[in-house]
Amino acid sequence: MARYSLVLLDNDGTLMDFKRAQNHALSEMLKALGLPGGPDILKVYDKINTMVWEEFERGELTKPQLQDKRFRLLAQHLGVEHLTPREMNEAYADQLALCTFSEPGAEELLQRLYGKCTLAMITNGVERVQTSRYERSFLKKYIPHLFVSEALGSQKPTAEYFDQVFALLGEGVRREDAIILGDSLTADILGGRNAGVDTCWYNPKGLPGDPDIRPTYEIRTLDAFADLILGEDL
């Protein structure tokens, strides 16, 4: 019997390799638009994107503002004047929607958990991008529930987002029977605390934690999470 009957799974950085997808999509977008690329440009964009997503999680930006700001800043860095941030964002999203690179052990994790507990994906990503990647990848085979913040009108780590998730999952789903798996302390682990749900921090690089945001569990590999849920770590 599974230790938790409901597992809420983050996508990017947990099940899917977001850094690889981001770099691929951005490179293809820059190439298609005739803009300069290369490792240095990818690093600049990654820094910008991380900053604006953190602002979004803190409620300082809306999703449209996030999308505008990241490409407005990149365009300024590149000295681009003939393209709008909206045009750049749409071209990037088109490429990202095709990327289905997985984290090591992700499909094996879902194979082990499938049928033993309810699986649901919780993501702050762009709805059309996340839906496309979900439909194209191995995720749909194992995960019947997809909750995208853009569709719900609120985002992780807010309590409102998780209130909507549990409402959509229906009566009989108890928070004490659920656990969140994610790689982000500020979105997933803090979100679990706000929602009153146990959490597991996927920390493959062994990054330092935050004393103010403590997960219930911490793992380095996804197979360790399966062991935890199925009671095989005892």
N, C-alpha and C positions, 0 to 999 in steps of 0.2 A: 504493500500500500504506500502511495506517495505521501511524503511528509506534508506537502501542500497540494490542495486540489486545484488551485488556479495559479498559473505562472504568467505574469505580465512581462513581456520581453521587449526591451528596446531593440531598435534595428541598427542604425548606423553606429559603427564602432563596437557593436555587440554581436549581431548576427551577420551583418554585412560589413565589408572592409570599406569604410567611407573614404579614407585618405586615398586609397587606390582609385576609387570611383571618381572622387573630386579631381584628382590630377589628370585622369584620363579624359573626363568630360571637359575640363578647362582647356586642356591641350587641343582637343578636337574643335572646341568652340573658337579658340584663337586662330587656329589654322583656317577654319571655314570663313572667318571674318577678315582674314588677311592681316592679323595683328601679330606682333612679336611674342614668342613664347620662350620656353626653356626653364631650367630649374629655378633660376632666380625669380622669375615671374610667378611660378607656382608657389614659392615661399612667401612672396608678398601677398598673394591672394589668400593663402592659408591663414596668415596672420590677420588679415582684414576679416575674413569669414568667421574665424574663431571669436574675434572681438564683437562682431555684430550679433552673432548667435547668443553670446553671453548677455548682451544688452536685451535681446528678445526674451530670454529666460527670466530676466529681472523685471520684465514688463515695461522697459523703457522704449521699445520699438514695436510697432505692429509688423506683421509679416510683409505687407507691401513696402513699408519703410525699410525693413531689413534688406529686401531684394534690391531696392533702389540704392541704398547707401553702399552696399558692398561693391557694386559695379560702378557707381559714381566715383568712389575712391580708387578703384583699379584703373578706370579711364583717366583719372587725373595723373596717376603714376605713369601710365603709358603715353600720356599726352594725346589722347584720342578725343577728337572733337566732332567727328562725322557720325558717331553712333550714340544713341541714348542709352542710359542704364537699363531701360526696359528692353531694348533690342538685345543687348548683351545678355541680360538675364534669361530671356526667352530662348536664345540660342544655347546657352549653357544648360538650361533645364531640359531642353530637347535631348541633349547628349547624356545628361545624368540619368534620365528616365530609362536609358538603354543599359545601364551598368548594373550587373548582378554579381559582382565579386563578393565572395563570402569570407567571413572570418574563419581561421583554422578551427575545425571541429564543429562548426555551426550545424551542418546538416546531420552529423552524427548525434549531436545533442538532441535535436528535434526527433530523430528516429527513436532514441531511447525514451523520451518523455511522451511521445505520441500514444494516445490511448490510455495513459496512466493518470493524466491530469488534463485539465482544460488549458489550452494555450491561446494567448491573445497578444497581439503586437501593439505597443504604445509608442508613438513617434511624434516628434515635433516637426517633421519634414514637410515639404510642400506636397499637397494632396495628390496632384496629378503625377508627380515624380514617384512618390512612395507607392501609389497604386500600381503604376506601370511596373516598377521593380518587383513588387509583390506578385503580380500576375505572371511575370516572365520567369521568376526564379523558383527555387525549391520551396520557398516559404509557404505558398498557397497550399501545397500538398499536406502540410502538417498543422498550419495555423488557421483556424476558421474565422478568427475575429481580428479586424484591423481598425485601430482607432487613431486617426490622424488629427493632430491639433487644429489644423486649418479647417477641417470639417466640423469639429466640435465647437469652435469659437473660443477656446481657451487652451492653454498649453502647460506642459510640465514645467516647473514643479508645482503649479497651483493646485490647491485642494479642489477647485471647481472642475478642473480637467478630470481628476480621478472620480469625483462625484458623478460626472456624466458617464465615465467608463463603467462604473458599477451599476448605474441605473440602466444602461443599455445591455449589460450582461444579464440583468433580470433578478427577480426576487430569489432568495435562497443562496445567493453568492455572498459569502461572508468574508469580510476583510481579514479576519484572523486566520482564514484558510488560504490566504493569498501571499505571494511573494513577488517582488520586482527584481529582475535581473537587468543591469545596465552598466555602461562604462562611465557615465557622467555623475559625479558627485552632486553637481548643482541642479541637474535636471531629474535624474532617476532616484538617487539616494535621498536628496532633500524632498523630492516629490513623494517618496514613500513615507517619509516622516510626516509630511503635511497631510497625507491620506490615512495615516494610521495603519500602514502595511509594512511587513517585514521586507528587508532589502538585501540584495547580494551585489556587491561591487565587483565587476569584472575589470581587473587591473593587471593585464598581461605584462606590462612593463615594470611593475613594481613601483609605481609612482608614490610619492609621499601622500598621506591622507590629510584630512582636514579635521582637527579636533572638534570643530563645531558641527560637522556633518558625518556622523558615524554610521556605517552600515551594520546590519545584523550579522552579515557574513562578508568575507572577501575571498576571491579566488584569482588564480593566475591563468587557468585553462578552463575551457567550457566543459570538458569531461568531468572536472571536479564539481561543477554545478549539478550535473546529472547524478553524480554519486551522492551529493547532498540531498537532492530532492527524493531520490529513491532509497535513501537510508543506507547506502553502501559505503558510507564513510565511517560507519560505526565499527 
